[in-house]
Amino acid sequence: MEYKDKTVAYYTLGCRLNFAESSTLAFRLGQMGFHRAESGCKADLVVVNTCAVTEQATAKCRQQIRKLVRDNEGAFVVVTGCYAQIEPEAVANLEGVDIVVGTEYKGENITALLGDLTKKEKPEVYMTRFQEIHTFHGGCSADDRTRHFLKVQDGCDYFCTYCTIPMARGRSRNPHIAELVAMAEDVVKKGGKEIVLTGVNIGDFGKSTGESFFDLCKALDEVEGVERYRIGSIEPNLITDEMIGWIAGESKRFAPHFHIPLQAGSDEVLKLMRRRYDTALFRHKVELVKQAMPDAFIGVDVMAGMRGETADLFQKSYDFLESLPVSQLHPFTYSERNGTKALEIKPVVPMTERHERTARLVSLSEQKLIAFYQSQMGKTLHVLWEQPPVGRPMHGFTENYVRVEAPYVPEDINVCKDVTLGNVIGQSNQGPVIYI
């Protein structure tokens, strides 16, 4: 069916993976005749891609669905994503929702469910149990002409006690390397210069194809026209010493930029979480990266207030993080999720204490990030310049993820240049910035 002159509005919550998937769906709907609704105009179709990582995230999903239904009266409303998979009944009970689409039915299946966009008397729910999620739905999105986010893997086999992701996205799975190389080549054709590899647990790449994440990286490294790759996030037990050495020495395009989730800086809490490493392994990986690449940027996820995290264990975690040569923390507050094993753990940390711990970690992160920026002043690094908002200086990032700003030069946009960093650190909406 063609949908000439029909309009569609999208709303995506959560991770980069969701944005990559939404971008691919938008491309498919465009091929079918849909046009993106202009701001302030009612859409014929509304698509909401949801998140369920915390209770706050699901509350925001419900709020946005209600708002979109109000703002687009009479629109055909599709809700998909992690919240739709985990709590389909709750989503179906929201007024105005027409179809609820679980993880297995994402992608091309959504386009087959639209019909003539006639509102449903009762919402239709397309769902499977998480054990029956087998399909890999690819995705690649662009936040501008410069940077693209390439989905290389989906699902997770780890079942950490606090996490709902395996229930929301199913088991670990991925396409073949050859498919992803072709997608990277397509990014080059579109003018993209930087690719961020995204997934749920990308270091687990290859389980469904008999390949490995390292194999993927080496194949992507050969794609001409890509200035650089960034690894979105990788578990500490899955980034090998060999791979760290390869990025430092042999790779032509992989940036010295790592995002390594820790979650807790005490072995006691890591055990409660059922993480697959201890603090000794984590320290080894971080120190190995810094030995091989002294200027590497290392970001670390950490959770505050996990059940079982006593005040002493939090302090132990804080001290461990303070001692690490990392560049930035990404703290978040533990949130109870139905169906997780963490609900059996005692004691329960009061919510006020969770927020206080999160605030301490945020403050530590700010100190570490400023110290990292100060360490880069005066160095000559490669900056990929991006298109700024109208009237603003142009901005870009070095290979090791330092944000820089300079007077706008149109011909430099989407070009990678050697730049000597200045000696003044300012603040932007995105955090610290070094002026050129």
C-alpha positions as CSV (number, residue, x, y, z in Angstrom):
1,M,0.0,0.0,0.0
2,E,1.2,3.5,-0.8
3,Y,0.8,6.4,1.5
4,K,1.3,9.4,-0.7
5,D,1.0,12.7,1.1
6,K,0.5,11.0,4.5
7,T,2.6,12.5,7.3
8,V,4.3,10.8,10.2
9,A,5.7,12.0,13.5
10,Y,8.4,10.1,15.5
11,Y,9.3,10.1,19.1
12,T,12.2,8.0,20.3
13,L,13.3,7.6,23.9
14,G,16.3,5.9,25.4
15,C,19.6,4.7,23.9
16,R,21.4,5.3,20.6
17,L,20.2,1.8,19.5
18,N,16.6,3.0,19.6
19,F,17.5,6.0,17.5
20,A,19.3,3.8,14.9
21,E,16.2,1.6,14.7
22,S,13.9,4.6,14.4
23,S,16.0,6.1,11.6
24,T,15.8,2.9,9.6
25,L,12.0,2.7,10.1
26,A,11.7,6.3,9.0
27,F,13.6,5.5,5.8
28,R,11.3,2.6,5.1
29,L,8.2,4.7,5.7
30,G,9.6,7.4,3.4
31,Q,9.9,4.8,0.6
32,M,6.2,4.0,1.1
33,G,5.2,7.7,0.6
34,F,5.2,9.1,4.1
35,H,6.6,12.6,4.8
36,R,7.8,13.8,8.2
37,A,5.2,16.0,9.8
38,E,6.4,19.6,10.2
39,S,6.6,21.0,13.7
40,G,3.2,22.2,15.0
41,C,1.3,20.2,12.3
42,K,-0.8,17.2,13.0
43,A,0.4,13.8,11.7
44,D,-1.5,11.0,10.2
45,L,0.7,8.4,11.8
46,V,2.6,8.6,15.1
47,V,5.4,6.1,16.0
48,V,6.8,6.0,19.5
49,N,9.9,3.9,20.2
50,T,10.1,3.4,23.9
51,C,12.6,2.7,26.7
52,A,12.3,0.8,29.9
53,V,15.7,1.0,31.6
54,T,14.3,2.7,34.7
55,E,10.8,3.5,36.2
56,Q,11.5,7.1,35.3
57,A,12.0,6.1,31.7
58,T,8.7,4.2,31.5
59,A,6.9,7.1,33.2
60,K,8.3,9.5,30.5
61,C,7.1,7.1,27.8
62,R,3.6,7.2,29.1
63,Q,3.7,11.0,29.4
64,Q,5.0,11.4,25.8
65,I,2.4,8.9,24.3
66,R,-0.4,10.8,26.0
67,K,1.0,14.1,24.7
68,L,1.4,12.9,21.1
69,V,-2.2,11.5,21.1
70,R,-3.5,14.9,22.3
71,D,-1.4,16.9,19.8
72,N,-2.3,14.6,16.8
73,E,-6.0,14.0,17.3
74,G,-7.2,11.1,15.1
75,A,-3.7,9.9,14.2
76,F,-2.9,6.2,13.9
77,V,-0.6,5.5,16.9
78,V,2.1,2.8,16.9
79,V,4.1,2.1,20.1
80,T,7.1,-0.2,20.0
81,G,10.4,-0.5,21.9
82,C,11.4,-2.0,25.2
83,Y,8.5,-0.7,27.3
84,A,6.1,-2.1,24.7
85,Q,7.8,-5.5,25.0
86,I,7.9,-5.6,28.7
87,E,4.5,-4.1,29.6
88,P,2.3,-4.4,26.5
89,E,-0.9,-4.4,28.5
90,A,0.0,-1.1,30.2
91,V,0.8,0.4,26.8
92,A,-2.4,-0.9,25.2
93,N,-4.5,0.6,28.0
94,L,-3.3,4.1,27.1
95,E,-6.0,6.0,25.3
96,G,-5.4,6.5,21.5
97,V,-2.9,3.7,21.0
98,D,-3.8,1.5,18.0
99,I,-1.1,-1.1,17.8
100,V,1.6,-2.3,20.3
101,V,4.6,-3.9,18.6
102,G,7.0,-6.1,20.4
103,T,10.7,-6.6,19.7
104,E,10.3,-9.5,17.3
105,Y,7.9,-7.5,15.1
106,K,10.0,-4.3,14.8
107,G,11.4,-3.1,11.5
108,E,9.7,-4.2,8.3
109,N,6.9,-5.9,10.2
110,I,5.6,-2.5,11.5
111,T,5.0,-1.2,8.0
112,A,2.9,-4.3,7.2
113,L,0.6,-3.7,10.2
114,L,-0.5,-0.1,9.2
115,G,-3.4,-1.0,6.9
116,D,-5.3,2.1,5.8
117,L,-4.5,3.9,9.1
118,T,-8.1,3.5,10.3
119,K,-8.2,3.8,14.1
120,K,-8.7,0.6,16.0
121,E,-11.7,0.1,18.3
122,K,-9.4,-2.0,20.5
123,P,-5.6,-1.9,20.4
124,E,-3.9,-4.8,18.6
125,V,-0.9,-6.3,20.4
126,Y,1.8,-8.1,18.4
127,M,4.0,-9.8,20.9
128,T,6.2,-12.9,21.6
129,R,7.9,-14.0,24.8
130,F,11.5,-12.8,25.0
131,Q,12.7,-16.4,24.5
132,E,11.1,-16.3,21.0
133,I,12.8,-13.1,19.9
134,H,15.2,-14.2,17.1
135,T,15.1,-11.6,14.4
136,F,17.9,-9.0,14.0
137,H,16.5,-5.7,12.9
138,G,19.3,-3.6,11.5
139,G,19.6,0.1,11.9
140,C,21.8,3.1,11.1
141,S,21.1,6.7,12.1
142,A,22.8,10.0,11.7
143,D,22.8,12.9,14.1
144,D,24.1,15.1,11.3
145,R,26.0,14.6,8.0
146,T,29.2,13.8,10.0
147,R,28.4,11.1,12.6
148,H,26.4,7.8,12.1
149,F,25.4,5.2,14.6
150,L,25.6,1.7,13.3
151,K,23.7,-1.1,15.0
152,V,25.9,-4.2,15.0
153,Q,24.3,-6.4,17.7
154,D,21.1,-6.8,19.7
155,G,20.0,-8.6,22.8
156,C,21.9,-9.9,25.8
157,D,22.6,-13.3,27.4
158,Y,24.0,-11.9,30.7
159,F,20.9,-11.5,32.9
160,C,22.4,-9.1,35.5
161,T,20.1,-9.1,38.5
162,Y,19.0,-5.4,38.1
163,C,18.4,-5.4,34.4
164,T,15.4,-6.0,32.2
165,I,17.2,-5.8,28.8
166,P,17.2,-9.5,28.1
167,M,13.4,-9.6,28.6
168,A,13.0,-6.5,26.4
169,R,15.4,-7.4,23.6
170,G,15.9,-11.1,23.7
171,R,19.1,-13.1,23.4
172,S,22.3,-11.9,21.8
173,R,22.3,-11.9,18.0
174,N,23.9,-10.1,15.1
175,P,24.2,-10.0,11.3
176,H,27.2,-11.2,9.3
177,I,30.3,-8.9,9.1
178,A,29.8,-8.6,5.4
179,E,26.4,-6.9,5.9
180,L,27.9,-4.4,8.3
181,V,30.8,-3.6,6.1
182,A,28.3,-2.9,3.3
183,M,26.4,-0.5,5.6
184,A,29.6,1.3,6.5
185,E,30.4,1.7,2.8
186,D,26.9,3.2,2.4
187,V,27.6,5.7,5.1
188,V,30.7,6.8,3.2
189,K,28.6,7.3,0.1
190,K,26.2,9.5,2.1
191,G,29.2,11.7,3.2
192,G,29.5,10.3,6.7
193,K,33.0,10.5,8.2
194,E,32.5,9.0,11.7
195,I,30.7,5.8,12.7
196,V,29.8,4.8,16.3
197,L,29.3,1.1,16.8
198,T,26.2,0.5,18.9
199,G,24.3,-2.5,20.4
200,V,23.2,-3.9,23.7
201,N,26.3,-6.0,24.3
202,I,28.5,-5.5,21.3
203,G,31.5,-7.3,22.6
204,D,29.3,-10.4,22.4
205,F,29.1,-10.0,18.6
206,G,29.4,-13.2,16.6
207,K,27.4,-15.6,18.7
208,S,24.8,-16.1,15.9
209,T,27.3,-16.0,13.0
210,G,30.5,-17.7,14.4
211,E,32.5,-14.5,14.1
212,S,33.9,-12.1,16.7
213,F,33.8,-8.5,17.6
214,F,37.5,-8.2,16.9
215,D,37.0,-9.7,13.5
216,L,34.3,-7.1,12.8
217,C,36.5,-4.2,13.9
218,K,39.4,-5.4,11.7
219,A,37.0,-5.7,8.7
220,L,35.5,-2.2,9.3
221,D,39.0,-0.7,9.6
222,E,39.6,-1.5,5.9
223,V,36.6,0.6,4.7
224,E,38.0,3.5,2.8
225,G,36.5,6.9,3.4
226,V,35.7,6.4,7.1
227,E,37.7,8.9,9.1
228,R,37.2,7.1,12.4
229,Y,35.1,4.6,14.4
230,R,34.1,4.8,18.0
231,I,33.1,1.8,20.1
232,G,29.8,2.8,21.8
233,S,30.2,0.6,24.9
234,I,31.9,-2.7,25.6
235,E,32.0,-4.9,28.7
236,P,35.4,-5.0,30.4
237,N,35.5,-8.8,30.2
238,L,34.9,-8.7,26.4
239,I,37.5,-6.1,25.4
240,T,40.6,-8.2,25.0
241,D,44.2,-7.2,25.7
242,E,45.0,-8.0,22.1
243,M,42.3,-5.7,20.9
244,I,43.5,-2.8,23.0
245,G,47.0,-3.3,21.6
246,W,45.6,-3.4,18.1
247,I,43.7,-0.1,18.5
248,A,46.8,1.5,19.9
249,G,49.2,0.3,17.3
250,E,47.8,-1.2,14.1
251,S,44.3,0.2,13.6
252,K,44.0,3.0,11.0
253,R,40.6,4.3,12.1
254,F,39.5,3.2,15.6
255,A,39.7,6.1,18.0
256,P,41.3,6.1,21.4
257,H,37.9,6.5,23.0
258,F,36.4,3.8,25.3
259,H,33.2,3.5,27.2
260,I,33.5,0.6,29.7
261,P,30.6,-0.1,32.1
262,L,31.6,-0.8,35.7
263,Q,28.3,-0.4,37.5
264,A,29.9,-0.9,41.0
265,G,33.4,-0.4,42.4
266,S,33.2,-3.2,45.0
267,D,33.5,-6.9,44.4
268,E,30.7,-7.5,46.9
269,V,28.1,-5.5,44.9
270,L,29.4,-6.7,41.5
271,K,28.7,-10.2,42.8
272,L,25.2,-9.2,43.8
273,M,24.7,-7.8,40.3
274,R,26.0,-11.0,38.7
275,R,28.5,-9.1,36.7
276,R,31.2,-11.2,34.9
277,Y,34.3,-9.5,36.2
278,D,35.8,-8.0,39.4
279,T,37.5,-4.8,40.2
280,A,40.9,-6.2,39.6
281,L,40.0,-7.1,36.0
282,F,38.4,-3.7,35.5
283,R,41.5,-1.9,36.8
284,H,43.7,-4.0,34.6
285,K,41.8,-3.0,31.5
286,V,41.7,0.7,32.3
287,E,45.4,0.8,33.1
288,L,46.3,-1.2,30.0
289,V,44.4,1.3,27.8
290,K,46.2,4.2,29.5
291,Q,49.6,2.5,29.1
292,A,49.1,1.9,25.4
293,M,47.2,5.2,24.7
294,P,48.0,7.8,27.5
295,D,45.6,10.4,26.0
296,A,42.7,7.9,25.6
297,F,39.3,9.0,26.8
298,I,37.6,6.4,29.1
299,G,34.0,6.8,30.1
300,V,32.5,4.6,32.8
301,D,28.9,3.7,33.7
302,V,28.3,3.4,37.4
303,M,25.1,2.7,39.4
304,A,24.3,4.3,42.8
305,G,22.0,2.7,45.4
306,M,21.8,-0.9,44.2
307,R,20.0,-3.1,46.7
308,G,22.6,-4.5,49.0
309,E,25.0,-1.6,48.6
310,T,25.6,-0.4,52.2
311,A,27.1,2.9,53.0
312,D,30.6,1.3,53.4
313,L,30.3,-0.5,50.1
314,F,29.3,2.7,48.3
315,Q,32.4,4.5,49.8
316,K,34.5,1.5,48.7
317,S,33.1,2.0,45.2
318,Y,33.7,5.8,45.3
319,D,37.3,5.3,46.4
320,F,37.9,2.8,43.6
321,L,36.5,5.1,41.0
322,E,38.5,8.1,42.4
323,S,41.7,6.0,42.0
324,L,41.1,5.1,38.4
325,P,42.7,7.1,35.5
326,V,39.3,7.5,33.8
327,S,38.0,10.6,32.0
328,Q,34.3,10.7,32.9
329,L,31.6,8.8,34.9
330,H,28.1,8.3,33.8
331,P,26.3,7.8,37.1
332,F,22.7,6.7,37.3
333,T,20.4,5.9,40.2
334,Y,19.3,2.3,40.8
335,S,15.6,1.7,40.0
336,E,13.6,-1.4,40.9
337,R,12.3,-3.3,37.8
338,N,9.6,-5.9,37.9
339,G,10.8,-9.4,37.1
340,T,14.4,-8.8,38.1
341,K,16.3,-10.9,40.7
342,A,17.6,-7.8,42.4
343,L,14.2,-7.5,44.1
344,E,15.2,-10.4,46.3
345,I,18.3,-8.6,47.7
346,K,18.4,-6.8,51.0
347,P,18.9,-4.2,52.4
348,V,17.1,-1.7,50.3
349,V,18.8,1.7,50.0
350,P,16.3,4.6,50.7
351,M,15.6,6.7,47.6
352,T,17.0,9.9,49.2
353,E,20.3,8.1,49.9
354,R,20.4,6.8,46.3
355,H,20.1,10.4,45.0
356,E,22.8,11.6,47.4
357,R,25.2,9.0,46.2
358,T,24.4,9.8,42.6
359,A,25.1,13.4,43.2
360,R,28.5,12.6,44.8
361,L,29.4,10.5,41.7
362,V,28.3,13.4,39.4
363,S,30.6,15.7,41.2
364,L,33.5,13.3,41.0
365,S,32.8,12.9,37.3
366,E,33.0,16.7,36.7
367,Q,36.3,16.8,38.5
368,K,37.8,14.0,36.3
369,L,36.4,15.5,33.1
370,I,37.9,18.9,33.7
371,A,41.2,17.3,34.7
372,F,41.2,15.4,31.4
373,Y,40.5,18.5,29.4
374,Q,43.3,20.3,31.1
375,S,45.7,17.5,30.3
376,Q,44.9,18.0,26.6
377,M,45.5,21.8,26.4
378,G,48.2,22.7,23.9
379,K,48.2,19.4,22.1
380,T,47.7,19.0,18.4
381,L,44.9,16.6,17.7
382,H,42.5,15.7,14.8
383,V,39.2,17.5,15.0
384,L,36.2,16.5,12.8
385,W,34.2,19.7,12.4
386,E,30.4,19.5,12.6
387,Q,27.6,21.9,11.4
388,P,26.7,24.3,14.2
389,P,23.3,25.8,14.9
390,V,22.7,29.1,13.1
391,G,24.7,31.9,14.5
392,R,26.9,29.6,16.7
393,P,30.6,28.9,16.4
394,M,31.4,25.6,14.7
395,H,32.2,22.7,17.0
396,G,33.8,19.3,16.7
397,F,35.5,16.5,18.6
398,T,39.1,15.2,18.7
399,E,39.8,11.6,18.3
400,N,39.9,11.3,22.1
401,Y,36.5,13.0,22.5
402,V,37.5,16.5,23.5
403,R,34.8,19.0,22.4
404,V,36.3,22.1,20.8
405,E,34.8,25.3,19.3
406,A,36.2,27.7,16.7
407,P,34.9,30.6,14.5
408,Y,32.6,29.3,11.8
409,V,34.4,28.3,8.5
410,P,31.8,26.8,6.1
411,E,34.4,24.8,4.1
412,D,35.7,23.1,7.2
413,I,32.4,21.4,8.0
414,N,32.6,17.6,7.8
415,V,36.4,17.8,7.4
416,C,39.0,16.4,9.8
417,K,41.8,18.7,10.5
418,D,44.9,18.9,12.8
419,V,44.2,21.5,15.4
420,T,46.3,22.8,18.3
421,L,44.0,23.0,21.4
422,G,43.8,26.3,23.2
423,N,44.4,27.0,26.9
424,V,40.8,28.2,27.8
425,I,38.1,25.8,28.9
426,G,34.5,27.0,28.7
427,Q,31.1,25.4,29.1
428,S,28.5,24.5,26.4
429,N,25.2,22.7,26.7
430,Q,27.1,19.5,26.2
431,G,29.6,20.1,28.9
432,P,33.2,21.5,28.9
433,V,34.7,22.8,25.6
434,I,38.2,24.0,24.6
435,Y,38.3,27.1,22.4
436,I,40.6,27.3,19.4
